[in-house]
Amino acid sequence: MSRAHFLHLPIQGDGTSDVEALSSYLLRQAALHTVGPGTLVRIMLDRLPDLRAQVDARAFRVPITAFIRPNATTEHLVEALSLSTGVPAHEFECMTFLATSQALHRPQGAFAGNLRWCPVCFKEWSESGRQSYFKLIWQLGMVDCCDIHEVKLRDSCPSCGAKQGSECVRDRLDQCHRCQAPLYKSPVRTDLLPSRFKELSALIEHIATHPGKRFPRAGVAGVVSKILDEAWHAESEDELFQVIPRDECVRFANPEEPVTIQAALRIAFWLRVPLVALLEGNVTGTTRPLLSVAGESLPDPIAPRKRGNRVKATEVAPLVSGAVRDAEAGSPVSLKALAQSAGVSVGYLRYRFPAWVNRIASHTREARQRAQTEVTHRIRAAVDDLEPELVGLNGGVLSRKAALKRTVTTTGLPKFRIRAEINSRVTFAAFAPAPPKKH
């Protein structure tokens, strides 16, 4: 490797819905330089002192599958790869979901926990001499089959069962890093599944063909709000609510309401508009007259959870006003808990009672900050008591692991925060200058 750059690798599936995931690119880049992906990241950061000073290296100690998610860690990895290879950062962004960072909220399960692949694609590539890679679309949690072969995606070796997001040095991505067996064992009949989300392929293609472009923050809310306003003025709300349920309309017309990929797919399905146009907030020329979709059911992965009977605002108002009084008295309740007790959604509360909700949210944030500060004080006090016994401090013999176990057992406080506090004490002591000897 040169001092300034890593070797350049062409992006597989560039500019198409089959574009490579950044996690896959990182694996191939590591294999090219005969190191593990974790080592590759450390080398990059070591050679980029300006970037290293801005970020915490511990942020990169995540499963390799995480390097497609729309968060700061992926942003920093994109920047590091760009500086290390000379490739513009927006080309690496096209292998991630950074384009959706403002438009979509990321719920648990949005992305697969392990690298996934289509065995038929791997087999075809191997037989034709093409380089194998992991597609970006395969890493979405709700995508369970290949949209080309309609074969169930795999996430473990068919021979030994190993997952493939390893830190090991590897030569080929279509071979198991543990047993070296091919990952493309022929599927059986039970592996055949119908492809359900063609709109996701269109989303990936849009990301791959629009380098550096990101969806606006409130595109979905703008579309739903406009449709709701038009129905209100035309006195055709009932007709609209036959297409989009009332609670969903009210909820997603609010620009402060988080929108998940499932919710966006749901709204696009109901309105019969392309998902990309919906996320951009521009469905002009794409909508059809709003017709009832009775008899058509949403696919299970994007169907909303069933709720009870509709609740009138006059019935909810006393609960919300009571929650405001409790919050101002020092006992705030979360909006989620309040919504559950009222039998409505958080979006409903924000839409119907914006002033009250803002007051509750403000007091809740303040209470959470006070609680975090109290936890910090308790952790520091607990570690203060152990400090004389810690290894490296005043001749102590208590290891960090033992100190962590004792503190967690006696206090019940968060383990990761206790560990960080102990490490900071020991690290500081290890590198602090020794006191001058007395003569």
Wavefront OBJ file of the C-alpha trace (Angstrom):
o trace
v 0.000 0.000 0.000
v 1.247 3.497 -0.794
v 1.566 6.065 1.921
v -1.313 8.194 0.642
v -3.786 5.889 -1.053
v -5.182 2.399 -1.114
v -5.525 0.618 -4.422
v -8.670 1.550 -6.340
v -11.422 -1.043 -6.816
v -14.305 -0.628 -9.265
v -17.719 -0.618 -7.582
v -19.754 -3.670 -8.553
v -23.224 -2.970 -9.993
v -22.427 0.741 -10.120
v -25.387 2.872 -11.211
v -27.960 0.062 -11.012
v -30.348 -1.479 -8.503
v -27.724 -4.240 -8.118
v -25.177 -1.823 -6.654
v -22.734 -3.240 -4.115
v -23.116 -2.596 -0.383
v -20.328 -0.561 1.209
v -19.784 -3.454 3.639
v -19.001 -5.686 0.658
v -16.650 -3.112 -0.861
v -14.778 -2.882 2.434
v -14.377 -6.684 2.492
v -13.039 -6.706 -1.063
v -10.691 -3.801 -0.342
v -9.381 -5.635 2.737
v -8.921 -8.858 0.731
v -7.018 -6.952 -1.968
v -4.554 -5.696 0.645
v -4.455 -9.056 2.513
v -5.696 -7.683 5.826
v -8.911 -7.986 7.789
v -11.543 -5.240 7.402
v -11.003 -4.026 10.966
v -7.270 -3.671 10.332
v -8.005 -1.823 7.098
v -10.149 0.741 8.951
v -7.461 1.241 11.606
v -4.815 1.802 8.925
v -7.041 4.355 7.218
v -7.579 6.291 10.425
v -3.871 6.163 11.327
v -3.018 7.700 7.952
v -5.698 10.410 8.293
v -4.801 12.242 11.514
v -7.193 15.135 10.812
v -10.161 12.784 10.491
v -9.009 10.669 13.433
v -9.004 13.777 15.622
v -12.660 14.428 14.722
v -14.073 10.951 15.367
v -13.903 8.347 18.080
v -12.235 5.226 16.659
v -14.502 3.108 18.856
v -17.428 4.096 16.597
v -15.961 1.816 13.927
v -15.981 -1.239 16.202
v -19.348 -2.368 14.911
v -20.360 -5.353 12.757
v -19.332 -4.820 9.166
v -22.988 -5.000 8.142
v -23.525 -1.657 9.903
v -21.517 0.285 7.338
v -24.529 0.923 5.103
v -26.731 2.568 7.709
v -27.601 6.283 7.529
v -25.577 7.474 10.510
v -22.432 9.399 11.411
v -20.225 6.276 11.452
v -21.053 5.536 7.816
v -20.465 9.218 6.955
v -16.976 9.072 8.467
v -16.156 5.764 6.750
v -17.206 7.229 3.390
v -14.936 10.210 4.003
v -12.047 7.969 5.060
v -12.397 5.735 1.977
v -12.594 8.772 -0.280
v -9.417 10.293 1.164
v -7.641 6.932 1.081
v -8.528 5.930 -2.487
v -8.983 9.251 -4.280
v -12.540 8.276 -5.262
v -15.170 11.043 -4.713
v -17.164 10.505 -1.521
v -20.524 10.624 -3.314
v -19.621 7.440 -5.218
v -19.287 5.580 -1.918
v -22.505 7.146 -0.620
v -24.316 5.352 -3.444
v -23.468 2.062 -1.712
v -25.230 3.104 1.502
v -28.567 4.472 2.686
v -27.134 7.886 3.567
v -29.502 9.368 0.975
v -32.381 8.559 3.338
v -30.747 9.938 6.514
v -33.069 12.953 6.719
v -36.178 11.486 5.124
v -36.531 8.180 6.978
v -36.351 7.086 10.582
v -34.408 3.863 11.183
v -36.383 1.412 13.345
v -34.957 -1.731 14.879
v -34.830 -4.459 12.252
v -34.664 -2.088 9.280
v -31.392 -3.689 8.231
v -30.233 -7.292 8.345
v -27.986 -8.217 11.253
v -25.719 -10.361 9.046
v -24.468 -10.159 5.480
v -26.931 -11.870 3.128
v -26.695 -13.161 -0.412
v -28.544 -15.023 -3.155
v -26.930 -18.455 -3.752
v -28.051 -18.484 -7.398
v -26.435 -15.102 -8.086
v -23.213 -16.305 -6.456
v -23.251 -19.497 -8.518
v -23.855 -17.668 -11.795
v -21.090 -15.188 -11.076
v -18.671 -17.959 -10.144
v -19.413 -19.951 -13.305
v -19.037 -16.879 -15.513
v -15.820 -15.732 -13.819
v -17.373 -12.566 -12.365
v -16.343 -11.294 -8.966
v -18.911 -12.015 -6.258
v -20.181 -9.297 -3.947
v -23.020 -8.530 -1.530
v -25.726 -6.308 -3.020
v -27.032 -3.313 -1.084
v -30.666 -4.354 -1.491
v -29.980 -7.749 0.111
v -29.115 -6.028 3.385
v -32.592 -4.519 3.937
v -34.396 -6.366 6.715
v -37.720 -6.690 4.906
v -36.139 -8.067 1.723
v -36.119 -11.825 2.187
v -35.492 -13.036 -1.367
v -33.563 -12.177 -4.515
v -35.659 -9.987 -6.824
v -34.089 -11.703 -9.880
v -34.304 -15.406 -8.977
v -36.967 -15.212 -6.233
v -34.789 -17.417 -4.054
v -34.597 -16.988 -0.296
v -31.537 -15.042 0.798
v -28.986 -16.805 2.986
v -26.968 -15.391 5.854
v -24.878 -18.419 6.874
v -22.639 -20.982 5.228
v -24.662 -24.021 4.026
v -21.798 -26.310 5.095
v -20.727 -25.098 8.547
v -23.338 -22.467 9.400
v -20.837 -19.609 9.869
v -21.912 -16.004 9.373
v -19.816 -14.074 6.874
v -19.223 -10.708 8.548
v -15.897 -11.826 9.977
v -12.701 -9.877 10.648
v -10.708 -12.680 9.010
v -8.495 -12.159 5.990
v -10.238 -13.750 3.008
v -9.637 -14.242 -0.706
v -13.158 -14.636 -2.099
v -16.548 -13.412 -0.920
v -18.376 -16.440 -2.344
v -16.448 -18.821 -0.107
v -16.944 -19.327 3.618
v -14.236 -17.598 5.635
v -14.228 -20.522 8.098
v -14.448 -23.752 6.054
v -13.709 -22.360 2.551
v -16.817 -24.123 1.157
v -18.798 -22.383 -1.618
v -21.695 -20.220 -0.399
v -23.823 -21.055 -3.445
v -25.178 -24.512 -2.655
v -28.242 -25.096 -4.859
v -31.527 -23.969 -3.264
v -34.377 -26.351 -2.534
v -38.082 -25.859 -3.253
v -38.723 -24.301 0.173
v -36.219 -21.553 -0.681
v -38.441 -20.217 -3.468
v -40.276 -17.029 -2.475
v -42.142 -14.406 -4.504
v -40.442 -11.016 -4.672
v -42.759 -8.508 -2.971
v -41.101 -5.124 -2.951
v -40.246 -3.977 -6.463
v -40.394 -0.392 -5.170
v -37.268 -1.060 -3.116
v -35.341 -1.941 -6.275
v -36.401 1.419 -7.711
v -35.226 3.142 -4.513
v -31.803 1.460 -4.703
v -31.479 2.365 -8.382
v -32.311 5.992 -7.591
v -29.658 6.078 -4.856
v -27.111 4.482 -7.187
v -27.801 6.913 -10.048
v -27.998 10.147 -8.042
v -24.602 10.523 -6.343
v -24.607 12.932 -3.431
v -28.348 13.600 -3.589
v -30.361 13.145 -0.397
v -34.093 13.020 0.127
v -35.599 16.014 1.964
v -36.572 15.732 5.596
v -40.354 16.134 5.318
v -41.113 14.923 1.796
v -43.683 12.333 2.915
v -45.333 14.775 5.333
v -45.594 17.368 2.563
v -47.440 14.953 0.281
v -49.835 13.664 2.936
v -50.481 17.146 4.338
v -51.294 18.508 0.890
v -53.708 15.667 0.143
v -55.337 16.062 3.552
v -55.767 19.817 3.050
v -57.288 19.305 -0.405
v -59.741 16.748 0.975
v -60.606 19.101 3.847
v -61.420 22.023 1.533
v -63.357 19.747 -0.836
v -65.209 18.173 2.123
v -64.175 14.742 0.881
v -62.343 13.503 3.978
v -64.448 10.346 4.154
v -63.409 9.416 0.631
v -59.759 10.050 1.494
v -60.000 7.999 4.702
v -61.220 5.041 2.645
v -57.830 5.113 0.918
v -55.571 6.098 3.832
v -56.851 5.401 7.357
v -57.632 8.542 9.298
v -55.011 8.004 11.996
v -52.326 7.418 9.365
v -53.293 10.639 7.555
v -53.185 12.699 10.722
v -49.980 11.084 11.917
v -47.879 11.417 8.775
v -49.126 14.881 7.844
v -47.032 16.078 10.789
v -43.446 16.846 9.658
v -42.162 16.004 13.165
v -43.463 12.419 12.988
v -40.697 9.882 12.214
v -41.325 7.993 8.965
v -39.909 4.485 8.611
v -39.287 2.690 5.334
v -42.280 0.473 6.128
v -44.527 3.492 6.629
v -43.309 5.109 3.409
v -43.987 1.906 1.467
v -47.430 1.739 3.036
v -48.344 5.283 1.978
v -46.936 4.757 -1.524
v -49.044 1.581 -1.805
v -52.223 3.391 -0.742
v -51.662 6.408 -3.001
v -50.409 4.328 -5.941
v -47.337 6.535 -6.344
v -43.647 5.605 -6.746
v -41.771 5.411 -3.458
v -38.991 7.666 -4.763
v -41.478 10.407 -5.733
v -43.111 10.173 -2.314
v -39.778 10.546 -0.494
v -38.910 13.522 -2.684
v -42.226 15.125 -1.735
v -43.187 15.517 -5.383
v -45.957 13.289 -6.712
v -47.258 15.781 -9.290
v -48.203 13.866 -12.392
v -47.827 10.495 -10.701
v -51.096 10.282 -8.741
v -54.317 8.717 -9.970
v -57.783 9.711 -8.743
v -58.123 8.531 -5.178
v -60.085 5.300 -5.346
v -60.987 2.864 -2.611
v -58.581 -0.024 -2.263
v -61.076 -2.241 -0.484
v -60.181 -5.885 -0.929
v -56.481 -5.141 -1.359
v -54.437 -5.909 1.726
v -51.015 -4.590 2.608
v -48.106 -7.044 2.685
v -47.464 -8.143 6.267
v -44.036 -6.494 6.668
v -45.464 -3.016 5.995
v -48.954 -3.436 7.466
v -49.580 -1.181 10.502
v -50.226 -2.750 13.850
v -53.904 -3.086 14.591
v -55.382 -0.478 16.893
v -58.607 -0.356 18.792
v -61.640 1.744 18.008
v -61.054 5.384 17.092
v -60.862 7.789 19.979
v -62.305 11.296 19.844
v -60.096 14.281 20.643
v -62.501 15.357 23.416
v -61.827 12.051 25.178
v -58.067 12.354 24.850
v -57.782 16.026 25.885
v -58.190 15.435 29.660
v -55.422 12.795 29.595
v -53.070 15.129 27.756
v -53.784 18.111 30.001
v -53.251 15.876 33.044
v -49.917 14.733 31.585
v -48.902 18.388 31.195
v -49.636 19.056 34.879
v -47.695 15.945 35.898
v -44.748 17.004 33.748
v -44.651 20.480 35.236
v -44.855 18.924 38.709
v -41.707 16.908 38.009
v -43.238 13.572 36.941
v -43.228 13.634 33.132
v -44.499 10.687 31.114
v -43.148 9.787 27.699
v -45.283 10.599 24.666
v -45.243 6.927 23.700
v -46.650 5.878 27.072
v -49.239 8.666 26.947
v -50.315 7.646 23.438
v -50.664 4.011 24.495
v -52.791 4.916 27.520
v -55.023 7.096 25.309
v -55.307 4.482 22.562
v -53.899 6.772 19.857
v -50.583 7.320 18.070
v -47.876 9.802 19.013
v -48.493 11.512 15.682
v -52.148 11.951 16.643
v -51.112 13.702 19.871
v -48.679 15.972 18.038
v -51.269 16.883 15.434
v -54.191 17.487 17.819
v -52.370 19.002 20.814
v -49.105 20.526 19.517
v -48.630 23.092 22.334
v -49.275 20.596 25.122
v -47.095 17.945 23.478
v -44.192 20.388 23.142
v -44.432 21.227 26.850
v -44.494 17.535 27.810
v -41.555 16.763 25.523
v -39.531 19.654 26.952
v -40.028 18.521 30.543
v -39.292 14.913 29.556
v -35.959 15.921 27.979
v -35.003 17.887 31.068
v -35.904 14.952 33.330
v -33.901 12.580 31.158
v -30.871 14.869 31.296
v -31.131 15.090 35.085
v -31.371 11.309 35.306
v -28.299 10.868 33.101
v -26.355 13.347 35.206
v -27.343 11.465 38.357
v -26.194 8.167 36.836
v -22.857 9.767 35.922
v -22.363 10.977 39.499
v -23.222 7.550 40.906
v -20.810 5.784 38.557
v -17.980 8.175 39.410
v -18.634 7.751 43.125
v -18.649 3.948 42.806
v -15.365 3.943 40.869
v -13.870 6.430 43.345
v -14.378 3.827 46.059
v -12.564 1.197 43.981
v -9.766 3.401 42.680
v -7.224 2.551 45.406
v -7.588 -1.139 44.519
v -7.284 -0.842 40.729
v -4.210 -2.176 38.982
v -1.736 0.608 38.281
v -3.197 2.930 40.880
v -1.421 3.155 44.251
v -0.167 -0.389 43.888
v -3.665 -1.898 43.595
v -4.207 -5.473 42.452
v -7.877 -5.376 41.323
v -8.177 -5.920 37.556
v -10.467 -3.795 35.439
v -12.646 -6.817 34.692
v -13.067 -7.618 38.374
v -13.756 -3.980 39.183
v -16.407 -3.862 36.448
v -18.110 -7.009 37.724
v -18.174 -5.767 41.301
v -19.549 -2.345 40.392
v -22.263 -3.716 38.101
v -23.321 -6.211 40.784
v -23.487 -3.675 43.593
v -25.013 -0.735 41.697
v -26.955 -2.174 38.737
v -25.817 0.799 36.654
v -25.149 0.580 32.875
v -22.244 -1.739 32.210
v -20.792 0.118 29.219
v -20.658 3.405 31.128
v -18.982 1.817 34.142
v -16.404 0.197 31.840
v -15.653 3.536 30.180
v -15.160 5.230 33.556
v -12.827 2.476 34.819
v -10.816 2.509 31.587
v -10.434 6.277 31.740
v -9.021 6.039 35.273
v -6.574 3.238 34.479
v -5.528 4.692 31.108
v -4.918 8.064 32.645
v -2.838 6.534 35.402
v -0.848 4.428 32.950
v 0.185 7.430 30.844
v 0.484 10.036 33.570
v 4.072 11.134 34.257
v 5.660 9.487 37.235
v 6.119 11.736 40.254
v 9.705 12.900 40.801
v 11.734 10.807 43.184
v 12.707 12.356 46.475
v 16.399 12.428 47.261
l 1 2 3 4 5 6 7 8 9 10 11 12 13 14 15 16 17 18 19 20 21 22 23 24 25 26 27 28 29 30 31 32 33 34 35 36 37 38 39 40 41 42 43 44 45 46 47 48 49 50 51 52 53 54 55 56 57 58 59 60 61 62 63 64 65 66 67 68 69 70 71 72 73 74 75 76 77 78 79 80 81 82 83 84 85 86 87 88 89 90 91 92 93 94 95 96 97 98 99 100 101 102 103 104 105 106 107 108 109 110 111 112 113 114 115 116 117 118 119 120 121 122 123 124 125 126 127 128 129 130 131 132 133 134 135 136 137 138 139 140 141 142 143 144 145 146 147 148 149 150 151 152 153 154 155 156 157 158 159 160 161 162 163 164 165 166 167 168 169 170 171 172 173 174 175 176 177 178 179 180 181 182 183 184 185 186 187 188 189 190 191 192 193 194 195 196 197 198 199 200 201 202 203 204 205 206 207 208 209 210 211 212 213 214 215 216 217 218 219 220 221 222 223 224 225 226 227 228 229 230 231 232 233 234 235 236 237 238 239 240 241 242 243 244 245 246 247 248 249 250 251 252 253 254 255 256 257 258 259 260 261 262 263 264 265 266 267 268 269 270 271 272 273 274 275 276 277 278 279 280 281 282 283 284 285 286 287 288 289 290 291 292 293 294 295 296 297 298 299 300 301 302 303 304 305 306 307 308 309 310 311 312 313 314 315 316 317 318 319 320 321 322 323 324 325 326 327 328 329 330 331 332 333 334 335 336 337 338 339 340 341 342 343 344 345 346 347 348 349 350 351 352 353 354 355 356 357 358 359 360 361 362 363 364 365 366 367 368 369 370 371 372 373 374 375 376 377 378 379 380 381 382 383 384 385 386 387 388 389 390 391 392 393 394 395 396 397 398 399 400 401 402 403 404 405 406 407 408 409 410 411 412 413 414 415 416 417 418 419 420 421 422 423 424 425 426 427 428 429 430 431 432 433 434 435 436 437 438 439
